[in-house]
Amino acid sequence: MPPRFRLRWVAFGVFTLATALNYLDRQILAALAPRIREEFGLSNADYGLLLAAFSIAYALSSPAAGMLIDRFGLNLGISVSVTLWSVCGIATGVVNGFGALVAVRAALGVAESGGIPASGKANAMYLPPKERSLGAALNQIGLSLGAAGAPLVGVWLSTRYGWRWAFIATGLAGLLWVPLWLATARAIPPSAVEKAQTAARRSEVIADPRLWTLVAANVLSMVLFSLWTNWTTLYLVEERGLTMEQANRGFAWIPPVCANLGGLLGGWLAFRGIHRDGEAQAARIRVCGWAAAALLLTAAIPYLPGAGLATAGIGLSFFWTTAMSVNIYALPLDIFGATHAALAISILTFAFGLMQTAISPALGALIDRYGFEPVCIAGALMPLAAFGALRRLISRERAGG
């Protein structure tokens, strides 16, 4: 393995730690949701509104975050973002009252909106096109490690020191990452040079129909991602009769680990397809088609006997969701390059945030009334619609735009 190859992956690996911290801070809430709901007297619909407060702030801030990262550079952008979200995470652990909790989670959404766009830009700057699905897979590992760590870290800290210290400790960890990254960036510079944007070029990216096709595919494919990242612990508690501690220690960390493996497989399959055929977009979309077909099995999860088999079903669903996601998030880098990577990715995260804002209260109300069966059935069909949108994208590309 050439030294240059090793170094760029070391740098990108350090950057991925920020993604892990991003999701650890975010998902501690989901892991401790039963305890927090009890303390604040919340229904599932109330919990959905709490998720929506984060999501709307995240969505509305994402395009600005992407443009600022492209404008002022990767290192400054991610340093400011991580510092702010760490402070907001700490603040979550000291609030009293539901209104204050909603406000601080909305502030967390603003701060974390720069995380995924910055990761996309780092991917485009450090990795060549054929490796970018693998880069997105490594980034997904960061997401999944954060999500998998949240139940384990959250329950460990909450049982010893109270649920508030889970938020404070994870926020402090983020503050330690910033100097680590700045030292890494000085030692291992990227291979792609950041170029100044013009307003005209930004408007061209935003107006490009290919971007909005990707937005549609991302929204449709990420419904299941939103479901399993936010509702797995509650599902195991309410539908499978486990305590919060049993759910988190025994089961809730498993689906995010499966997501790691799915991201790696999705990235590797695209890497092999690009190596064989030389067509990056076609290879990525082909993997998305396989994932969409496999995700039809999500509809069976509520009917599986026992918490163990249900968790296995959730893990399989999460596996193929991330296999699809890593390829969707690599496609804007193929189309728009490193210069506009943060902006393009931020539009996808903007759309994801809006989707989660709209769907979280609706999911809560639906689950309160009917349980998880209709949610899983509808979610199983969404990735097929996403694949249909991606097929339109590749047809347009082959027709010359």
N, C-alpha and C positions, 0 to 999 in steps of 0.2 A: 504494500500500500504506500504510494508516494507521500512524502511528508506534507506536501501542500494539501493533499486530500484529507489527511488526518487532522491538520490544523483547522481547516474550515469547518469540519464536523465537530471538533472540540468547541470552537467558538459558538456554533449554532446550538450545540448541546447546552452550553452555559446559558444562552439566551432562552432556551426552552424551560429552564428553571423558573423564569418569570411567568411563563404560561401556567406552570404547575401551581405557583403561588397565587396567580389570578383566580384559578378555579378552586383552590383550597379556601381562599377567603370567601369566595362566592358560595360554595357548596356547604360550608359549615352550617349555614342556615337550614338547608334541607336536611342535613343529618340530625340537627337538634330540633327540628320542627315540632315533634310531639311535646317536648319540654317547653318550648317557647309558646306554643299554642295554649298549653295549660296555664302558664303564668299570665299570659295576656288575655285569656278567654276568647280565643279565635276559632271560628269555623273554618272549614276547608275553603269556602268562598273568601273569607277574610285573608287566609294564607295566600290564595290566588291574587288578591289585590296587592299584597305585600310583594309578591313576585313581579306583578305588573308595574309597581312603582320603580323597581330596579330596571325593568326592561324598557320602559318608555324613556327614562333618562339615558340609558345605554344606547338606545336606538337613535334618539335625537342628537346625541353628542358624537356618534361615530363618524359621520362625514367630516365634521370639523376636526376631529382628532386625526383622521387620515390625512387631511390636507395640511395640518400643522406639522405632522411627522414628515411628510414629503417636503415641506417648506423649510423646516429648521433642522432636519436631520434625524437619523435613527437614534443616536445616543442621547441627545437632549430629550427627544420625545419620550422614549421609554423610561428614562430616569425620572422625569416629572410625573409620568403616569403611575409608575410603581410607588413612588413616594406618596402620592395623593391617595391611591387606593389602600395603601397600608394604614394611613392615618384614619381613613373612613372605616376600615375593618376594626381598628382599635376602638373607634367611637361607638360601633355597634355594641360593644361589650359594656358600655357605661350608660346607655340610654334608659330612661324610665317612661313607660307609656307607649301605646301603639302608634300615636301620631309621630313621636320622636323616632321610633323605629322605622316607620315609613320614610321619614325625611332622610335619615342617615343611609338607608339602603338606596334611595334615589341618588344621593351624592356618590355612593360607591359605584352606581351605574355610570355616572359621568366619568369618574376617574378610570374605571376599567375599560371604557370604550376604546382606549388607545392600544390595549394589549394585543388583540388579534391582528389589527392592521400593522402594528410594528413587527409582529412575528412574520407576517407575510412579506414585509419589506426586507427583513433579515434573510428570509428564504431566498428572495430574488437577488439579493446582494452577495450572499455567500455561496450559493449553490447554482450549478448550471442547469438548464432546462430539464434534462433527463433525470436529474436527481430531485426535482422539486416535489414530486409526489412523496418520495421518501422523507424529504424535509417536512412536508405537511403531516406525514405520519408521525415523525418525531415530535412535532408540535402537538399532535393529537395525544401522544403518550404523555406529554406534559399536562394537557387537559385532564386526561384520565387518571394520572397519578394524583392530581389535585382532588379530583372527584372521589377516587378510591381512598385517598388519605383522609378526606373529611369525616367519614363515619368513624374511622379508627381513632384519629386524633381527637375528633370532637367528643366521642364518648369517653375516651381516656381522661381528657382534661376536665370534662364536665362532671364526671363521677368523683374526681379528686378535689377539684377547686371550684366547681360551679360552671354553668354554661357560659358565663360572661368571659371567663379566662380563656376559653377556646378562641374567641374572637380576638382578644388582646394578644395572645401568644402568636397567632398566625400573622397578625398585622406587623408585629415586631420582626418576624422573619423576613418580610418583604423589604423592610428598611435596610437589612443587612445585605440584600442582593445587589443594590445599586452600586456600591463601590466595587463589588466583585465583577460586575459587567463592564464598568468603565476601565478597569485594569485589563480585562480580557480584550476589549475592543482596541486598546492601545497596542497590545502585544500581537494581535492577529487582525490586521485590517482586512476588509472585505475585498473580493475580486472585482466587483462592479462599483463604479463610481457614482455617487449621488449627483444628479444634475438638477439645476434649478428649474422649477416649473414656471409656466406662464399661465395666466388666467384663461387664455384661449384654449390651451391644450387641456386644462382641467375640464372646461366645458365640453370639449370634444369627447373626453372619456365618459363624462356623465350622460351625454346624449347618445352614446353608442348603443344600438339595439342589442348587441351581443352581451353587454353588461347586464341589461335588464332581463334577458333570457336567463342568465346565470342567477340573477336575483330570484326569479320565479322558481327555478330549480332548487335553490338553496332554501327558500321558505318552505316548500313542500317537503323536502327531504329531512329538514331539521325539526319537524313536529315531534318525531319519536325521540330525537336527541333531547329536546326540551322536557318531554314526558319523563324519561328515565333519569335525567340529572336532577329533577326537582321533586319527583313523586315516588321514587322507589322505596324509601324508608316508610313513608306513610302508607304505601300499598301493602308492604309486609306487615305493618302494625294493624291496619284496619281490615284488610281482606284475609290475611293469613294468621291473625291472632297472636302475633309476637309482641313482646315488649320492645321498647325503643332500643334497649341494650342488646337484646337478642338479635334484633333485625340488623343493627349496625355491626356488631362483632361477628356474627355468623354468616351474614348474607349480603348486606348492602354494598360492601366493598368489592364483591365479585364482578358485577356487571361492568364497572369501569376498567377492571383488569382485562375483561373480554374486549372492551373497546380498544385498549392498547393493541391487542393482537389483531383486531380487525383493521385498525389504521395501518399497521405494519403490512398486513397482507394486501390491502388495497394499494398501498404505495409500491410494494414489490411487484404486484401484477402489472401495474402501469409501467414501472421501470422496465420490466421484461418485454412488455408490448412495444414500448418505444425503441428499445434496443433491437428488437426483431424487425419492426416495420418502419421505424423512423418517423411516425406520425404521433406526436404527443397528444393532441386533443382527441383523436380517434381512440387511442389506447385508454385514456382516462374515462371517456364516456362508455366504452365497452365494459369496463369494470363496474361503472355505475349501473349498467343494465343487469349484470349478474347480481349485484347487491339488492336492487329493487325486487327482483324475482324472489330472492331468499327472504326478504322482509315480509312477504305475505304471511309467513308463519307467525308473525306477531299476533295475529287474530286469535291464535289458539291459547295464548298465555293464561287468560282467566280460567280456562277449563282444565289446566294441568293440576294433578293432585299434589298437595303438599307444598310447603314453602321452598324446599330444595329444588323440585322440578320447575316451579314457577320462576325461581331465581335463574335457573339454567336457561329458561325461555327468554327472560329479560336480557341475560348475558348474550344470547345468540342474536337477539334483536339489536342490541347495542353494538355488537361486533360488526354487523353488516351496515348499520347506520354510519359508523365511523369509516368503514371501508369506502363508502360512497362520499362521505364528507371530505376526506383528504384529497380526493380527486376534483371535487367541485371547487375547493379552495385553491387548488393549484392552477386551474384553468385561467383565472384573471392574470396570473403571472406570465403565462404563455402569450396572452393577447396584448397586455399593456406594458410588460417589462418592469424593470426595477424602478424606473423614475416615477411611475404612477402606481406602484404596487400598493402602498398604504391606502391611497385614495380608493382604488378599485376594491380592495378587501374591506375597507370601511363601509362601502355601500352594501356589501353582503351582510356585514354585521348589523348595519342599520336596519335592513329588512328583517333579519332574524330577531332583533330586539322588538320591532313593531309586531311581528308575528307573535312573539312570546307575551307581549303586553296584551294583545287581544285575546290570546288563547288561554292564558293562565286563569283569569277569573271564570271564563266559560268552562274550562276543565274542572275547576273546583265545584262550580254549581252542578255540572253534569255528574261528577263523582258523588256529590252529596245525595243526589236524587236517584241515580241509576247504577252507581258502582263503576267499575273499570271496564266492563265488557264492551260497551259502545265506543269507548275511547280507543281501545286496542284494535277493534275492527276497522274504525275509520283511519287510525294511524297506519295500519298495514297497507292501505291503498295509496297513501300520499306519495311514497317513493316512486311508484309506477308513473304517476303524473309528472314527477320531477324528471324521470328518464325521458318521457315524451318531449319535455321542453329541451333537454340536452340534445336529443336527436334532431330537433329543428336547428339548433346551433350548428351542429356539424354539417347538416345539409346546406345551410347558408354559407358556411366556410368553403365547402367544396364547390359551391356555385359561384365563388368569387365575391362573397359579401352581398 
